[in-house]
Amino acid sequence: MGHEHHQHSSGKNLKLAFFLNLGFTILEFIGGIYVNSIAIISDAVHDLGDSLSLGTSWYLDHKSKQKSNSKFSFGYRRFSLLGALINSVVLIGGSVYVIYEAVERLMYPEHSDAQGMMFFAIIGVAVNGFAAYKLSSGKTLNEKVVSWHLMEDVLGWVAVLVVSIILQFKDIHYLDPALSLAITLYILWNVFKRLKETLFIFLQGTPRDINLKEVRERIESIKGVASTHHVHIWSQEGEHHVFTAHIKLHNVNGFQEYLKLKAEVLKTLETYNFEHFTVQFELDSETCILE
């Protein structure tokens, strides 16, 4: 029941984040022109990319909940992973643009309306902060990457807020781009870590929350199991894992003993909460055609 609730809430949260971000992006373009703030306009361009990314994530998250069929026998869960990959790439591209704008502002400082910046900064922190909070507890990589999108925006608007307050007392033009540059570099560091994790799962790496060696040792410690081979563990999207293996048996006398041994092996696998596992049992006299 809890798992079904999470699946439903992930799509609902992504939908909310999309509409909040899109609405605020439109407001940013209007406000940036009104207060003559290049920082706000550049952030609006970045947020437009975020909105497109959030829309993609929302669609792919919805798609990932479709049941398996003859075309996708494991279901559509990896579509959520695709959303995480697209989001990471978009966020990296947007961050590079922000860095470019920040460096240009350092070279050619401009004066902005400090009070107008403060007004939009407060709204920006509130809107993006609420959306980031709604996605902060997400379990899928898609939700995690999107939350970094929104966290980047929150930190960026905090920087704008701080700068707008300082500018009302002293007109230091380089503060805005300098803070934006520092925050963007910090966000990029975290995005690259998420991207690395996403690519690791795409390449069917062994999930980090499961010890492959430990699983093999537990199975091989069962009396009647001679060895294991072709043992594979991978994840569909970072949350639901799949296990396959060939297990060699020995000294099995009779069908009932075989069934009992098989049940013990499967019971051991159930403790790892794999969503799907497939095991091929082989007797002493059999030779694995894959070896």
C-alpha positions as CSV (number, residue, x, y, z in Angstrom):
1,M,0.0,0.0,0.0
2,G,2.8,2.4,0.9
3,H,4.6,1.7,-2.4
4,E,1.5,2.4,-4.4
5,H,1.0,5.7,-2.5
6,H,4.6,6.7,-3.4
7,Q,4.0,5.9,-7.1
8,H,0.9,8.1,-7.1
9,S,2.5,11.0,-5.1
10,S,5.6,11.1,-7.4
11,G,3.6,12.0,-10.4
12,K,1.4,14.4,-8.4
13,N,4.5,16.2,-7.1
14,L,6.2,16.4,-10.5
15,K,3.0,17.9,-11.9
16,L,2.8,20.5,-9.2
17,A,6.5,21.4,-9.6
18,F,6.0,21.8,-13.4
19,F,3.1,24.2,-13.2
20,L,4.8,26.2,-10.4
21,N,8.0,26.5,-12.3
22,L,6.4,27.4,-15.6
23,G,4.2,30.1,-14.0
24,F,7.1,31.6,-12.2
25,T,9.2,31.5,-15.3
26,I,6.7,33.7,-17.1
27,L,6.7,36.1,-14.2
28,E,10.5,36.2,-14.2
29,F,10.7,37.3,-17.8
30,I,8.2,40.1,-17.2
31,G,9.8,41.1,-13.9
32,G,13.4,40.9,-15.2
33,I,12.6,43.4,-18.0
34,Y,10.7,45.6,-15.6
35,V,13.5,45.9,-13.0
36,N,16.3,45.8,-15.6
37,S,18.0,42.8,-14.1
38,I,20.1,40.7,-16.4
39,A,20.5,38.2,-13.5
40,I,16.7,37.6,-13.3
41,I,16.3,37.4,-17.1
42,S,19.1,34.8,-17.4
43,D,17.5,32.9,-14.5
44,A,14.2,33.0,-16.4
45,V,15.9,31.4,-19.4
46,H,17.4,28.8,-17.1
47,D,14.0,28.2,-15.5
48,L,12.4,27.8,-18.9
49,G,14.7,24.9,-19.5
50,D,13.8,23.6,-16.1
51,S,10.1,23.8,-17.0
52,L,10.7,21.8,-20.2
53,S,12.7,19.3,-18.1
54,L,10.0,19.0,-15.4
55,G,7.3,18.5,-18.1
56,T,9.4,15.7,-19.6
57,S,9.9,14.2,-16.1
58,W,6.2,14.3,-15.4
59,Y,5.4,12.5,-18.6
60,L,8.1,9.9,-18.2
61,D,7.1,9.3,-14.6
62,H,3.5,8.7,-15.7
63,K,4.8,6.4,-18.5
64,S,6.9,4.5,-16.0
65,K,3.8,3.3,-14.2
66,Q,2.4,1.5,-17.1
67,K,2.2,-2.3,-16.7
68,S,4.4,-4.7,-18.7
69,N,3.4,-5.9,-22.2
70,S,4.9,-7.8,-25.1
71,K,6.9,-4.7,-26.1
72,F,8.4,-4.0,-22.7
73,S,8.2,-7.3,-20.7
74,F,9.7,-5.7,-17.6
75,G,7.3,-2.7,-17.7
76,Y,8.1,0.9,-18.2
77,R,10.0,1.8,-15.0
78,R,13.2,2.6,-16.8
79,F,11.4,5.5,-18.5
80,S,11.7,7.2,-15.1
81,L,15.5,6.7,-15.3
82,L,15.4,8.2,-18.8
83,G,13.8,11.3,-17.2
84,A,16.7,11.5,-14.7
85,L,19.2,11.4,-17.5
86,I,17.5,14.1,-19.6
87,N,17.1,16.3,-16.5
88,S,20.8,16.0,-15.7
89,V,21.9,16.9,-19.2
90,V,19.4,19.9,-19.3
91,L,20.6,21.1,-15.9
92,I,24.3,20.9,-16.9
93,G,23.5,22.9,-20.1
94,G,21.5,25.5,-18.1
95,S,24.3,25.7,-15.5
96,V,26.9,26.3,-18.2
97,Y,24.7,29.1,-19.5
98,V,24.4,30.7,-16.0
99,I,28.2,30.5,-15.6
100,Y,28.7,32.2,-18.9
101,E,26.3,35.0,-17.9
102,A,27.9,35.4,-14.5
103,V,31.4,35.7,-16.0
104,E,30.1,38.3,-18.4
105,R,28.5,40.3,-15.6
106,L,31.8,40.2,-13.7
107,M,33.6,41.7,-16.7
108,Y,30.9,44.2,-17.5
109,P,29.0,45.1,-14.3
110,E,25.5,46.6,-14.5
111,H,23.2,48.4,-12.1
112,S,19.9,46.8,-11.2
113,D,16.8,47.8,-9.3
114,A,17.6,46.4,-5.8
115,Q,14.1,46.7,-4.4
116,G,12.6,44.9,-7.5
117,M,15.2,42.2,-7.1
118,M,14.3,41.7,-3.5
119,F,10.6,41.4,-4.3
120,F,11.2,38.7,-7.0
121,A,13.8,37.0,-4.8
122,I,11.2,36.5,-2.0
123,I,8.7,35.0,-4.4
124,G,11.4,32.9,-6.0
125,V,12.5,31.4,-2.7
126,A,8.9,30.7,-1.7
127,V,7.8,29.1,-5.0
128,N,10.9,27.0,-5.7
129,G,11.4,26.1,-2.0
130,F,7.8,24.7,-1.8
131,A,8.3,22.7,-5.0
132,A,11.7,21.4,-3.8
133,Y,10.2,20.4,-0.4
134,K,7.4,18.4,-2.2
135,L,10.0,16.4,-4.1
136,S,12.7,16.2,-1.4
137,S,11.5,12.8,-0.1
138,G,11.3,11.2,-3.6
139,K,12.8,7.8,-4.0
140,T,13.4,7.6,-7.7
141,L,16.5,9.1,-9.4
142,N,14.1,11.1,-11.6
143,E,12.6,12.8,-8.5
144,K,16.1,13.3,-6.9
145,V,17.5,15.0,-10.0
146,V,14.4,17.2,-10.4
147,S,14.8,18.2,-6.7
148,W,18.3,19.4,-7.5
149,H,16.9,21.5,-10.3
150,L,14.6,23.2,-7.8
151,M,17.3,23.4,-5.1
152,E,19.5,25.2,-7.5
153,D,16.8,27.7,-8.1
154,V,16.2,28.2,-4.4
155,L,19.9,28.8,-3.7
156,G,20.1,31.1,-6.7
157,W,17.2,33.2,-5.4
158,V,18.6,33.3,-1.9
159,A,21.8,34.7,-3.5
160,V,19.7,37.3,-5.3
161,L,17.9,38.2,-2.0
162,V,21.1,38.7,-0.1
163,V,22.6,40.7,-2.9
164,S,19.5,42.9,-3.2
165,I,19.7,43.7,0.5
166,I,23.4,44.6,0.3
167,L,22.8,46.7,-2.9
168,Q,20.3,48.9,-1.0
169,F,23.2,50.0,1.3
170,K,26.2,49.8,-1.0
171,D,26.2,49.5,-4.8
172,I,28.7,46.5,-5.3
173,H,27.9,45.3,-8.8
174,Y,30.0,42.1,-8.8
175,L,28.3,40.5,-5.8
176,D,25.4,39.1,-7.9
177,P,27.4,37.3,-10.5
178,A,30.0,36.1,-8.0
179,L,27.4,34.5,-5.8
180,S,25.6,33.0,-8.8
181,L,28.8,31.5,-10.0
182,A,29.7,29.9,-6.7
183,I,26.2,28.4,-6.3
184,T,26.1,27.0,-9.8
185,L,29.4,25.3,-9.4
186,Y,28.2,23.7,-6.2
187,I,25.0,22.5,-7.9
188,L,27.0,21.1,-10.9
189,W,29.1,19.0,-8.5
190,N,26.0,17.3,-7.2
191,V,24.4,16.9,-10.6
192,F,27.5,15.2,-11.9
193,K,27.3,12.7,-9.0
194,R,23.6,12.0,-9.9
195,L,24.5,11.7,-13.5
196,K,27.2,9.2,-12.7
197,E,24.7,7.2,-10.6
198,T,22.1,7.3,-13.4
199,L,24.5,6.1,-16.0
200,F,25.7,3.3,-13.7
201,I,22.1,2.0,-13.5
202,F,21.6,2.4,-17.2
203,L,24.7,0.2,-17.8
204,Q,23.1,-2.4,-15.4
205,G,25.7,-2.0,-12.7
206,T,25.1,-3.9,-9.4
207,P,22.9,-1.8,-7.1
208,R,24.9,-0.3,-4.3
209,D,22.4,-1.3,-1.6
210,I,22.9,-5.1,-2.4
211,N,26.1,-7.0,-1.8
212,L,26.5,-9.5,-4.7
213,K,29.2,-11.5,-2.9
214,E,27.0,-11.8,0.3
215,V,24.0,-13.1,-1.7
216,R,26.2,-15.8,-3.4
217,E,27.7,-16.8,-0.1
218,R,24.3,-17.1,1.6
219,I,23.0,-19.3,-1.2
220,E,26.2,-21.4,-1.3
221,S,26.0,-21.9,2.5
222,I,22.7,-23.8,2.1
223,K,23.2,-27.6,2.5
224,G,22.8,-29.2,-0.9
225,V,24.1,-26.2,-3.0
226,A,27.4,-27.0,-4.7
227,S,28.0,-23.6,-6.4
228,T,26.5,-20.6,-8.1
229,H,27.3,-19.1,-11.5
230,H,25.9,-16.6,-14.0
231,V,24.7,-14.6,-11.0
232,H,23.4,-11.1,-12.1
233,I,21.8,-8.3,-10.2
234,W,20.7,-5.0,-11.7
235,S,18.2,-2.3,-11.1
236,Q,15.3,-1.1,-13.3
237,E,15.4,2.6,-12.1
238,G,17.4,2.6,-8.8
239,E,14.6,1.3,-6.6
240,H,13.3,-2.0,-8.0
241,H,16.0,-4.7,-8.5
242,V,16.2,-7.9,-10.6
243,F,18.2,-11.1,-9.8
244,T,19.1,-14.1,-12.0
245,A,21.4,-17.0,-11.3
246,H,22.2,-20.6,-12.1
247,I,22.6,-22.8,-9.0
248,K,24.4,-26.2,-9.0
249,L,23.0,-28.8,-6.6
250,H,24.6,-31.9,-5.3
251,N,23.6,-35.0,-3.3
252,V,19.9,-34.5,-4.1
253,N,18.1,-37.8,-3.5
254,G,14.5,-37.6,-4.8
255,F,12.1,-35.1,-6.0
256,Q,10.8,-34.1,-2.5
257,E,14.4,-33.2,-1.4
258,Y,14.8,-31.2,-4.5
259,L,11.6,-29.2,-3.8
260,K,12.7,-28.6,-0.2
261,L,16.1,-27.3,-1.3
262,K,14.6,-25.1,-4.0
263,A,12.1,-23.6,-1.4
264,E,15.0,-22.8,0.9
265,V,17.0,-21.0,-1.8
266,L,14.0,-19.0,-2.9
267,K,13.2,-18.1,0.8
268,T,16.7,-16.7,1.1
269,L,16.3,-14.6,-2.0
270,E,13.0,-13.2,-0.6
271,T,14.8,-11.6,2.3
272,Y,16.4,-9.2,-0.2
273,N,13.1,-7.9,-1.5
274,F,13.9,-8.3,-5.2
275,E,11.0,-7.3,-7.3
276,H,11.8,-10.1,-9.7
277,F,14.2,-13.1,-9.6
278,T,14.8,-16.1,-11.9
279,V,16.8,-19.1,-10.8
280,Q,17.8,-22.1,-12.8
281,F,18.6,-25.2,-10.7
282,E,21.1,-27.8,-12.1
283,L,21.8,-31.3,-10.8
284,D,25.2,-33.0,-10.4
285,S,24.9,-34.8,-13.8
286,E,23.9,-31.6,-15.7
287,T,26.3,-29.4,-17.6
288,C,25.4,-25.8,-18.1
289,I,25.3,-25.0,-21.8
290,L,26.4,-21.4,-21.1
291,E,29.7,-22.3,-19.4
